[in-house]
Amino acid sequence: MSHGHLMCREEPAMCLTCGEPLTVKHLLINCRTHIDIRKSLELPDNLFEALSPTYDNTNKIITFLKQINMYNLI
Protein backbone atom coordinates (compact mmCIF):
# COMPACT_ATOMS: atom_id res chain seq x y z
CA MET A 1 0.00 0.00 0.00
CA SER A 2 2.60 2.56 0.97
CA HIS A 3 5.65 1.80 -1.15
CA GLY A 4 4.78 -0.86 -3.73
CA HIS A 5 4.28 1.80 -6.37
CA LEU A 6 7.96 2.73 -6.11
CA MET A 7 9.10 -0.73 -7.19
CA CYS A 8 6.63 -0.79 -10.08
CA ARG A 9 7.37 2.83 -11.05
CA GLU A 10 3.69 3.72 -10.77
CA GLU A 11 1.81 6.55 -9.15
CA PRO A 12 0.80 5.90 -5.53
CA ALA A 13 -2.78 4.84 -4.84
CA MET A 14 -4.91 7.78 -3.75
CA CYS A 15 -7.64 7.98 -1.13
CA LEU A 16 -10.95 8.41 -2.95
CA THR A 17 -12.33 10.63 -0.18
CA CYS A 18 -9.39 12.86 0.66
CA GLY A 19 -7.33 12.81 -2.53
CA GLU A 20 -4.24 12.07 -0.44
CA PRO A 21 -1.77 9.23 -1.06
CA LEU A 22 -3.12 6.02 0.47
CA THR A 23 -0.57 5.29 3.18
CA VAL A 24 -0.66 3.48 6.50
CA LYS A 25 -0.55 6.82 8.29
CA HIS A 26 -3.37 8.21 6.20
CA LEU A 27 -5.64 5.24 6.93
CA LEU A 28 -4.85 4.92 10.63
CA ILE A 29 -4.60 8.59 11.56
CA ASN A 30 -5.78 11.10 8.95
CA CYS A 31 -8.52 9.77 6.67
CA ARG A 32 -11.83 11.54 7.23
CA THR A 33 -13.76 8.49 6.03
CA HIS A 34 -12.75 6.44 9.07
CA ILE A 35 -13.00 9.02 11.87
CA ASP A 36 -16.00 7.39 13.55
CA ILE A 37 -14.47 3.90 13.50
CA ARG A 38 -11.16 5.20 14.90
CA LYS A 39 -13.02 7.00 17.69
CA SER A 40 -15.19 3.99 18.55
CA LEU A 41 -12.08 1.80 18.82
CA GLU A 42 -10.18 4.53 20.68
CA LEU A 43 -7.22 4.25 18.33
CA PRO A 44 -4.33 6.51 19.33
CA ASP A 45 -4.09 9.68 17.25
CA ASN A 46 -0.39 9.36 16.42
CA LEU A 47 1.20 6.66 14.29
CA PHE A 48 3.99 5.77 16.71
CA GLU A 49 1.54 5.04 19.52
CA ALA A 50 -1.03 3.36 17.26
CA LEU A 51 1.58 0.92 15.97
CA SER A 52 3.26 0.28 19.31
CA PRO A 53 3.37 -3.48 19.87
CA THR A 54 0.87 -3.84 22.69
CA TYR A 55 -1.86 -6.45 22.76
CA ASP A 56 -4.54 -3.77 22.98
CA ASN A 57 -3.24 -1.73 20.03
CA THR A 58 -2.73 -4.84 17.91
CA ASN A 59 -6.33 -5.90 18.46
CA LYS A 60 -7.59 -2.39 17.72
CA ILE A 61 -5.64 -2.23 14.45
CA ILE A 62 -6.89 -5.66 13.35
CA THR A 63 -10.48 -4.74 14.20
CA PHE A 64 -10.10 -1.41 12.40
CA LEU A 65 -8.73 -3.07 9.26
CA LYS A 66 -11.59 -5.57 9.27
CA GLN A 67 -14.20 -2.83 9.70
CA ILE A 68 -12.84 -0.80 6.79
CA ASN A 69 -12.55 -3.95 4.62
CA MET A 70 -8.76 -3.74 4.31
CA TYR A 71 -7.82 -6.74 6.47
CA ASN A 72 -7.97 -9.23 3.58
CA LEU A 73 -5.71 -7.00 1.49
CA ILE A 74 -2.69 -7.46 3.74
NORTAVEN-V530666 format. One record per pair of residues at least 4 apart in sequence whose ideal C-beta (glycine too) atoms are under 7 Angstrom apart, sorted by the first residue. I is the first residue (numbers start at 1). J is the second residue. Records with the same first field share a line. If there is no record, write none. Layout:
I: J  J
//
This chain:
1: 13  22  23  24
2: 23  24
4: 8
5: 10  11  12
12: 21  22
13: 22
14: 19  20  21  22
15: 19  20  22  26  31
17: 31  32  33
18: 31  32
20: 26
21: 26
22: 26
24: 28
25: 29  30  47
26: 30  31
27: 31  34
28: 43  47  50
29: 45  46  47  50
34: 38  68
35: 39
36: 40
37: 41  64  67  68
38: 43  64
41: 60  63  64
43: 50  60  64
44: 49  50
46: 50
47: 51
48: 52
50: 57  61
52: 57
53: 58
54: 58
55: 59
56: 60
57: 61
58: 62
59: 63
60: 64
61: 65
62: 66  71
63: 67
64: 68
65: 70  71  74
66: 71
70: 74
//
